[in-house]
């Protein structure tokens, strides 16, 4: 009875955990999609703003242009605002601000977005800022390095870019006291985004419904399996009771025979466990970091596949899809999935043990290890370089050697991040002389404290407090010196720490 209750409680806990994990996953997915949409809208507004600024620059370099038009009325705030040609035609003077307003009128009617030029020092009172625009202009005045500001309010995407005073602008605005480089106003770009967010909500709704259906199906299958296992268990208990009496007698005899042998095995096992425990702990620590690297490397392709599916959905709604479009999107999605599959192969090969020594390319193993850590290093802006003149073959265990390189580079990475090093970098130099092969790993993290440099390879010594195990460098030294008959030492140079691996050359390597 107690076992049944435990199973029920465990099942309930499993369901709650599953719902929680799926809920968090869905929420994060929705947030990513919303961020992508917002970024797209911002880029659209920024492109429009930059186009208007380029138009104004063109107009300003000619001190405005004169336009022949019967419908266009001269700007009353410009003086002079028109001229007469030698043929008696009226030519209206159009400066950058006047041209911006004309384009805004066209864009509002045809393209669905509004443009407005405004300032805290007005020439034309019709361009007076509203309350929100006034706050942004004041912010630009206090923070002149801020190029633009945006917000989504009342289903409207409201963007405003800052306008800096240039020499050509002083033709019209010198009387307002502006100097070159001053913020003299801004251009706002406003358009409706209700439809875009409604489409995003619809996509998320359909995705949620699909996930809920799959969860219900999975729960149904799990309940069926539990019922089957429960019935199977009852039959097994009946058979087990019939065999218990016989097994007791057999076990007593087996236990007597095994006691002596077991004690011998236990002593041998304890000795082996002591030797293997540190290596296993080091591998598990490396495995934990590898899992983090997998998650980091998968995040971008998963987001890319999600964006591709969103693109297909929007295109289907707005324009319809043809075979060429679908094939292109599927190709992009398959490329992302192939990248994820290759990531799994890379990590699986990295942890594949080598049973026997073999000759391997030192440069190639270093590059394989870098491939594992590449995304993590790039994410933290750590520059990584390998200096190697030619192929250098080494005799040993490539998988264990890769673990050594991984431990040293990971430690260097942690130091660079913890110390917030300016322009962080890690370099690997592969060299060779008549007797030895050398692999030097250097960083610019400031080096190791003198009081710790002689303890760095001791087991369980760490400066990382809660995050460190203190076994990575110890295991690295054991692998190089005991398994590959080499030497691993460390010293400080003028920029940081320098780990030097030296391995004797075998005759076949020479």
VENCORBEL-V581445 format. One line per field, one symbol per residue. ss: DSSP state (H for helix, E for strand, - for the rest). burial: b if it has 9 or more other C-alpha atoms within 8 Angstrom, else e. Layout:
# VENCORBEL-V581445
ss->???
burial->???
This chain:
# VENCORBEL-V581445
ss->-HHHHHHHHHHHHHHHHHHHHHHHHHHHHHHHHHHHHHHHHHHHHHHHHHHHHHHHHHHHH---EEEE-------------EEE-----EEEEE-HHHHHHHHHHHHHHH--EEEEEE------HHH---HHHHHHHHHHHH-----EEEEEE--EEEEEEEEE--HHHHHHHHHH------EEEEEEEEEE-HHHHHHHHHHHHHHHHHHHHHHHHHHHHHHHHHHHHHHHHHHHHHHHHHHHHHHHHHHHHHHHHHHHHHHHHHHHHHHHHHHHHHHHHHHHHHHHHHHHHHHHHHHHHHHHHHHHHHHHHHHHHH----HHHHHHHHHHHHHHHHHHHHHHHHHHHH-------EEEEHHHHHHHHHHHHHHHHHH---EEEEEE----EEEE-HHHHHHHHHHHHHHHHHHHHH------EEEEEEEE---EEEEEEEE---------------------HHH----HHHHHHHHHHHH---EEEEEE----EEEEEEEE------
burial->eeeeeeeeeeeeeeeeeeeeeeeeebeeebebbbeeeeeebbeebbebbeebeebbbebbeebbbbeeeeeeeebeeeeebbbbeeeeebbbbbbbbbbbbebbbbbbeeebbbbbbbbbebeeeebbbeeeebebbeebeeebeeeebbeeeeebbbbbbbbbbbeebbeebbeeebbbebbbbbbbbbbbbeeeeebbeebbeeebeeeeeeeeeeeeeeeeeeeeeeeeeeeeeeeeeeeeeeeeeeeeeeeeeeeeeeeeeeeeeeeeeeeeebbebbeebbeeebeebbebbbeebbbbbbbbebebbbbbeeeebeeeebeebeebbeebbebbeebbebbeebeeebeeeeebbbbebbebbbebbebbbbeeebbeeeebeeebbbbbbbbbbbbbbbbbbeebbebbbeeebeebbbbbbbbbeeebbbbbbbbbbebbeeeebeebbbeebbeeeeeebbbbbbbbbbbbbebbbbbbebebeebbbbbbbbbbbeeebe
